[in-house]
């Protein structure tokens, strides 16, 4: 069995989909993750660097494929 992986979201993107991907991984509301990240940026100042690192390191969510090989839009086919 393959373990759970974190991916950047393809459908819920404000900047690069990082917060939505992390929220999906932890089964949380993306708004909560965005607020936590904003607080880290405002109060600690290191949140922006962590976000940039996540943008680089976290892969984009894979596209779903149908039987013909064309990609489905994840927004409509979860």
N, CA, C and O atoms as a MOPAC input file, in Angstrom:
PM7 MOZYME 1SCF
protein

 N      0.84300 1    -1.19000 1     0.00000 1
 C      0.00000 1     0.00000 1     0.00000 1
 C      0.88200 1     1.24600 1     0.00000 1
 O      1.81500 1     1.36000 1     0.79500 1
 N      0.58100 1     2.15200 1    -0.88000 1
 C      1.35900 1     3.37100 1    -0.99200 1
 C      0.93600 1     4.35700 1     0.08000 1
 O     -0.25600 1     4.52700 1     0.33300 1
 N      1.91000 1     5.01300 1     0.71700 1
 C      1.63500 1     5.97700 1     1.76600 1
 C      1.03000 1     7.25800 1     1.21800 1
 O      1.05900 1     7.51900 1     0.01500 1
 N      0.48700 1     8.04500 1     2.12400 1
 C     -0.09400 1     9.32500 1     1.76700 1
 C      1.01000 1    10.30000 1     1.37700 1
 O      2.05500 1    10.34600 1     2.02600 1
 N      0.78700 1    11.07800 1     0.32400 1
 C      1.77000 1    12.06100 1    -0.12700 1
 C      1.12500 1    13.43300 1    -0.19400 1
 O     -0.07500 1    13.55900 1    -0.43500 1
 N      1.92700 1    14.44700 1     0.02000 1
 C      1.43900 1    15.81300 1    -0.08900 1
 C      1.74700 1    16.32600 1    -1.49700 1
 O      2.85600 1    16.15500 1    -2.00400 1
 N      0.75300 1    16.95300 1    -2.11400 1
 C      0.87900 1    17.53000 1    -3.44800 1
 C      0.32700 1    18.94700 1    -3.43700 1
 O     -0.53600 1    19.27800 1    -2.62500 1
 N      0.82900 1    19.78300 1    -4.34500 1
 C      0.22000 1    21.09100 1    -4.55000 1
 C     -1.09100 1    20.87700 1    -5.29900 1
 O     -1.16800 1    20.05200 1    -6.21000 1
 N     -2.09900 1    21.60900 1    -4.91800 1
 C     -3.41900 1    21.46800 1    -5.53000 1
 C     -3.42400 1    22.00900 1    -6.95700 1
 O     -2.74500 1    22.99000 1    -7.26100 1
 N     -4.19100 1    21.36400 1    -7.82500 1
 C     -4.38900 1    21.85300 1    -9.19200 1
 C     -5.62900 1    22.74500 1    -9.28500 1
 O     -5.75100 1    23.53000 1   -10.22500 1
 N     -6.54000 1    22.63500 1    -8.33200 1
 C     -7.82000 1    23.33200 1    -8.46300 1
 C     -7.99400 1    24.47700 1    -7.46900 1
 O     -8.62300 1    25.48000 1    -7.80600 1
 N     -7.46300 1    24.36000 1    -6.27100 1
 C     -7.62800 1    25.39200 1    -5.24100 1
 C     -6.31500 1    26.15600 1    -5.10700 1
 O     -5.53700 1    25.92200 1    -4.18200 1
 N     -6.08400 1    27.06400 1    -6.03700 1
 C     -4.80700 1    27.77200 1    -6.11600 1
 C     -5.02600 1    29.24900 1    -5.83200 1
 O     -5.83500 1    29.90600 1    -6.48700 1
 N     -4.29600 1    29.76400 1    -4.84600 1
 C     -4.27500 1    31.21100 1    -4.60800 1
 C     -2.94200 1    31.77300 1    -5.10100 1
 O     -2.91000 1    32.76900 1    -5.82400 1
 N     -1.84100 1    31.12800 1    -4.70400 1
 C     -0.52100 1    31.51400 1    -5.21400 1
 C      0.04500 1    30.36200 1    -6.03900 1
 O      0.29400 1    30.51700 1    -7.23500 1
 N      0.25100 1    29.20600 1    -5.40200 1
 C      0.78500 1    28.05600 1    -6.13700 1
 C      0.13600 1    26.73900 1    -5.71600 1
 O      0.56600 1    25.68000 1    -6.17400 1
 N     -0.87400 1    26.77100 1    -4.86600 1
 C     -1.56600 1    25.55700 1    -4.44800 1
 C     -0.94700 1    24.83900 1    -3.26300 1
 O     -1.39100 1    23.75100 1    -2.89700 1
 N      0.08500 1    25.44000 1    -2.65100 1
 C      0.77800 1    24.80100 1    -1.53700 1
 C     -0.13800 1    24.64000 1    -0.32500 1
 O     -0.24300 1    23.54300 1     0.22500 1
 N     -0.79100 1    25.69900 1     0.09100 1
 C     -1.64300 1    25.64700 1     1.29300 1
 C     -2.80300 1    24.67000 1     1.10700 1
 O     -3.13000 1    23.92100 1     2.02700 1
 N     -3.41600 1    24.67100 1    -0.05200 1
 C     -4.52700 1    23.74900 1    -0.30700 1
 C     -4.04700 1    22.30600 1    -0.31600 1
 O     -4.75500 1    21.41400 1     0.15000 1
 N     -2.85300 1    22.07100 1    -0.84100 1
 C     -2.29700 1    20.72200 1    -0.84600 1
 C     -1.98800 1    20.22900 1     0.55700 1
 O     -2.26000 1    19.07600 1     0.89100 1
 N     -1.41800 1    21.10400 1     1.38100 1
 C     -1.13100 1    20.74300 1     2.77300 1
 C     -2.42900 1    20.51500 1     3.52800 1
 O     -2.52600 1    19.58100 1     4.32400 1
 N     -3.43200 1    21.36100 1     3.28800 1
 C     -4.72800 1    21.19800 1     3.95500 1
 C     -5.38100 1    19.87700 1     3.56400 1
 O     -5.96000 1    19.19700 1     4.41100 1
 N     -5.29200 1    19.51500 1     2.30800 1
 C     -5.86500 1    18.24700 1     1.86200 1
 C     -5.15100 1    17.06800 1     2.52400 1
 O     -5.79400 1    16.09000 1     2.90500 1
 N     -3.84200 1    17.15300 1     2.66100 1
 C     -3.05500 1    16.09800 1     3.29600 1
 C     -3.49500 1    15.88600 1     4.75000 1
 O     -3.61600 1    14.74800 1     5.20400 1
 N     -3.73500 1    16.99000 1     5.48000 1
 C     -4.13300 1    16.91300 1     6.88200 1
 C     -5.65600 1    16.92300 1     7.07400 1
 O     -6.13900 1    16.95400 1     8.20600 1
 N     -6.41200 1    16.89700 1     5.96400 1
 C     -7.87400 1    16.89600 1     5.99600 1
 C     -8.41200 1    18.10600 1     6.77100 1
 O     -9.22600 1    17.97300 1     7.68500 1
 N     -7.93200 1    19.28300 1     6.37500 1
 C     -8.32000 1    20.53500 1     7.01900 1
 C     -8.84400 1    21.51500 1     5.96500 1
 O     -8.74800 1    21.27400 1     4.76200 1
 N     -9.39200 1    22.60900 1     6.44800 1
 C     -9.83700 1    23.69000 1     5.57100 1
 C     -8.60600 1    24.48100 1     5.10300 1
 O     -7.79000 1    24.87600 1     5.93600 1
 N     -8.45400 1    24.71900 1     3.80800 1
 C     -7.28900 1    25.47000 1     3.31600 1
 C     -7.17700 1    26.87700 1     3.91700 1
 O     -6.07200 1    27.40400 1     4.04900 1
 N     -8.29000 1    27.47700 1     4.27300 1
 C     -8.25200 1    28.81800 1     4.86000 1
 C     -7.48100 1    28.82300 1     6.17000 1
 O     -6.76700 1    29.78300 1     6.46000 1
 N     -7.61000 1    27.77700 1     6.96000 1
 C     -6.88000 1    27.69200 1     8.22700 1
 C     -5.38300 1    27.62900 1     7.96500 1
 O     -4.60700 1    28.31000 1     8.63500 1
 N     -4.97500 1    26.82500 1     7.00300 1
 C     -3.55600 1    26.72400 1     6.65700 1
 C     -3.05200 1    28.06600 1     6.13100 1
 O     -1.94300 1    28.48000 1     6.46900 1
 N     -3.84000 1    28.74300 1     5.31900 1
 C     -3.43400 1    30.05400 1     4.79600 1
 C     -3.27400 1    31.07300 1     5.91500 1
 O     -2.34700 1    31.88300 1     5.88600 1
 N     -4.16500 1    31.04200 1     6.90000 1
 C     -4.06000 1    31.96600 1     8.03900 1
 C     -2.82100 1    31.66600 1     8.87700 1
 O     -2.13100 1    32.58800 1     9.31200 1
 N     -2.54000 1    30.40300 1     9.10400 1
 C     -1.33600 1    30.02400 1     9.85200 1
 C     -0.09200 1    30.48900 1     9.10200 1
 O      0.84500 1    31.01100 1     9.70600 1
 N     -0.08500 1    30.29600 1     7.78000 1
 C      1.06100 1    30.70400 1     6.97500 1
 C      1.21700 1    32.22800 1     6.99800 1
 O      2.33500 1    32.73500 1     7.09800 1
 N      0.11100 1    32.95300 1     6.90600 1
 C      0.17400 1    34.41800 1     6.95700 1
 C      0.71300 1    34.88800 1     8.30000 1
 O      1.49100 1    35.84000 1     8.35700 1
 N      0.30600 1    34.22900 1     9.38000 1
 C      0.81800 1    34.58300 1    10.71200 1
 C      2.31700 1    34.32500 1    10.78700 1
 O      3.05600 1    35.11800 1    11.37200 1
 N      2.77000 1    33.22300 1    10.19900 1
 C      4.20700 1    32.91200 1    10.19700 1
 C      4.99200 1    33.96200 1     9.41600 1
 O      6.11200 1    34.31500 1     9.78500 1
 N      4.40000 1    34.45100 1     8.34500 1
 C      5.06600 1    35.49200 1     7.55200 1
 C      5.11900 1    36.80000 1     8.32000 1
 O      6.15300 1    37.46800 1     8.34800 1
 N      4.00400 1    37.16900 1     8.94400 1
 C      3.93100 1    38.45400 1     9.63900 1
 C      4.71400 1    38.47300 1    10.94800 1
 O      5.38900 1    39.45900 1    11.24400 1
 N      4.63900 1    37.41100 1    11.72800 1
 C      5.22800 1    37.43000 1    13.05600 1
 C      6.64200 1    36.86900 1    13.10900 1
 O      7.47400 1    37.38400 1    13.85600 1
 N      6.93200 1    35.85200 1    12.35500 1
 C      8.26100 1    35.24000 1    12.40800 1
 C      9.13900 1    35.69700 1    11.24600 1
 O     10.36300 1    35.73300 1    11.37000 1
 N      8.52900 1    36.04100 1    10.13500 1
 C      9.28600 1    36.49000 1     8.97400 1
 C      9.88600 1    35.37100 1     8.14800 1
 O     10.37000 1    35.61300 1     7.04300 1
 N      9.86400 1    34.15200 1     8.66000 1
 C     10.46400 1    33.03700 1     7.93000 1
 C      9.45000 1    32.30300 1     7.06500 1
 O      9.83000 1    31.45000 1     6.26300 1
 N      8.18400 1    32.61400 1     7.20800 1
 C      7.13800 1    31.93000 1     6.45600 1
 C      7.27900 1    32.07400 1     4.96100 1
 O      6.94800 1    31.14600 1     4.22300 1
 N      7.76200 1    33.21200 1     4.49000 1
 C      7.90700 1    33.42800 1     3.04900 1
 C      8.97500 1    32.50200 1     2.47100 1
 O      8.81600 1    31.97500 1     1.37000 1
 N     10.06600 1    32.30700 1     3.22100 1
 C     11.12100 1    31.40200 1     2.75700 1
 C     10.63200 1    29.95800 1     2.75400 1
 O     10.93300 1    29.19800 1     1.83300 1
 N      9.88100 1    29.58300 1     3.78000 1
 C      9.32900 1    28.22600 1     3.84800 1
 C      8.35500 1    27.99500 1     2.70000 1
 O      8.32800 1    26.90900 1     2.12100 1
 N      7.55300 1    29.01000 1     2.36400 1
 C      6.59500 1    28.87600 1     1.26100 1
 C      7.32200 1    28.68100 1    -0.06600 1
 O      6.93300 1    27.83900 1    -0.87600 1
 N      8.36900 1    29.45300 1    -0.28300 1
 C      9.13900 1    29.33400 1    -1.52500 1
 C      9.77300 1    27.94900 1    -1.62700 1
 O      9.78200 1    27.34700 1    -2.70100 1
 N     10.29700 1    27.44800 1    -0.52400 1
 C     10.88600 1    26.10600 1    -0.51400 1
 C      9.81500 1    25.06200 1    -0.83500 1
 O     10.06000 1    24.13700 1    -1.60900 1
 N      8.62500 1    25.21000 1    -0.24100 1
 C      7.52600 1    24.28100 1    -0.52500 1
 C      7.09600 1    24.35800 1    -1.98600 1
 O      6.78600 1    23.33600 1    -2.59900 1
 N      7.07500 1    25.57100 1    -2.54800 1
 C      6.71700 1    25.72400 1    -3.95800 1
 C      7.66400 1    24.93600 1    -4.85200 1
 O      7.25200 1    24.38000 1    -5.87000 1
 N      8.93300 1    24.89100 1    -4.46500 1
 C      9.94500 1    24.20700 1    -5.27400 1
 C      9.90800 1    22.70100 1    -5.05000 1
 O     10.00700 1    21.93000 1    -6.00500 1
 N      9.76500 1    22.27300 1    -3.78800 1
 C      9.92100 1    20.86300 1    -3.44600 1
 C      8.65900 1    20.01000 1    -3.57000 1
 O      8.74500 1    18.83100 1    -3.91400 1
 N      7.49200 1    20.59000 1    -3.29600 1
 C      6.25000 1    19.80100 1    -3.33100 1
 C      5.79000 1    19.66300 1    -4.78000 1
 O      5.61800 1    20.66500 1    -5.47400 1
 N      5.59000 1    18.43200 1    -5.23900 1
 C      5.15500 1    18.23900 1    -6.63400 1
 C      3.68300 1    18.60800 1    -6.83300 1
 O      2.89300 1    18.60100 1    -5.88900 1
 N      3.34000 1    18.92700 1    -8.06400 1
 C      1.95500 1    19.23200 1    -8.43800 1
 C      1.13700 1    17.95600 1    -8.37000 1
 O      1.64000 1    16.88100 1    -8.69400 1
 N     -0.10300 1    18.05900 1    -7.95700 1
 C     -1.03200 1    16.93400 1    -7.88500 1
 C     -1.14500 1    16.27500 1    -9.26200 1
 O     -1.32200 1    16.97300 1   -10.26000 1
 N     -1.04500 1    14.94300 1    -9.33500 1
 C     -1.15500 1    14.28500 1   -10.64500 1
 C     -2.55400 1    14.45100 1   -11.24000 1
 O     -3.54800 1    14.51700 1   -10.51800 1
 N     -2.60800 1    14.51400 1   -12.55000 1
 C     -3.89700 1    14.61100 1   -13.23600 1
 C     -4.54600 1    13.24100 1   -13.28500 1
 O     -3.86000 1    12.22500 1   -13.39600 1
 N     -5.87900 1    13.21400 1   -13.20200 1
 C     -6.61500 1    11.96600 1   -13.36000 1
 C     -6.72200 1    11.66700 1   -14.84800 1
 O     -6.85400 1    12.58100 1   -15.66200 1
 N     -6.66700 1    10.40000 1   -15.19800 1
 C     -6.73900 1    10.00700 1   -16.60700 1
 C     -7.98000 1     9.14800 1   -16.83600 1
 O     -8.34700 1     8.34000 1   -15.98400 1
 N     -8.61900 1     9.32400 1   -17.98200 1
 C     -9.73700 1     8.45400 1   -18.33600 1
 C     -9.20400 1     7.33800 1   -19.23800 1
 O     -8.00000 1     7.26300 1   -19.48000 1
 N    -10.06400 1     6.49500 1   -19.72200 1
 C     -9.63800 1     5.35900 1   -20.52900 1
 C     -9.03700 1     5.75800 1   -21.87700 1
 O     -8.33000 1     4.95900 1   -22.49000 1
 N     -9.30600 1     6.97700 1   -22.34800 1
 C     -8.75200 1     7.41100 1   -23.63500 1
 C     -7.39100 1     8.07200 1   -23.46900 1
 O     -6.70300 1     8.33900 1   -24.45500 1
 N     -6.99800 1     8.34000 1   -22.21200 1
 C     -5.70400 1     8.95800 1   -21.96500 1
 C     -5.76100 1    10.46400 1   -21.84900 1
 O     -4.74800 1    11.09700 1   -21.55000 1
 N     -6.93200 1    11.05700 1   -22.08100 1
 C     -7.02100 1    12.50500 1   -21.91100 1
 C     -7.26100 1    12.81200 1   -20.44200 1
 O     -7.90700 1    12.03400 1   -19.73900 1
 N     -6.74400 1    13.94100 1   -19.97600 1
 C     -6.83300 1    14.27700 1   -18.56200 1
 C     -8.20000 1    14.79100 1   -18.16500 1
 O     -8.83100 1    15.55600 1   -18.89400 1
 N     -8.64200 1    14.36300 1   -17.01200 1
 C     -9.85500 1    14.90900 1   -16.41200 1
 C     -9.47600 1    16.11300 1   -15.57500 1
 O     -8.35800 1    16.18900 1   -15.06600 1
 N    -10.37500 1    17.03500 1   -15.42800 1
 C    -10.18600 1    18.16100 1   -14.52400 1
 C    -10.56800 1    17.68400 1   -13.12000 1
 O    -11.70400 1    17.26700 1   -12.89400 1
 N     -9.62600 1    17.74500 1   -12.18100 1
 C     -9.85400 1    17.26000 1   -10.81600 1
 C    -11.01000 1    17.96600 1   -10.11900 1
 O    -11.61700 1    17.39600 1    -9.21200 1
 N    -11.32400 1    19.17700 1   -10.51600 1
 C    -12.40800 1    19.93100 1    -9.87700 1
 C    -13.75200 1    19.21000 1   -10.04700 1
 O    -14.61800 1    19.30200 1    -9.17700 1
 N    -13.92100 1    18.50900 1   -11.14200 1
 C    -15.18900 1    17.87400 1   -11.41700 1
 C    -15.16400 1    16.36400 1   -11.22700 1
 O    -16.22300 1    15.73800 1   -11.19400 1
 N    -13.99300 1    15.76400 1   -11.10200 1
 C    -13.87900 1    14.30500 1   -11.00700 1
 C    -12.98800 1    13.92700 1    -9.85600 1
 O    -11.84900 1    13.51100 1   -10.06900 1
 N    -13.47700 1    14.06000 1    -8.63500 1
 C    -12.70000 1    13.67100 1    -7.44300 1
 C    -13.01400 1    12.27100 1    -7.04200 1
 O    -12.45900 1    11.77000 1    -6.06500 1

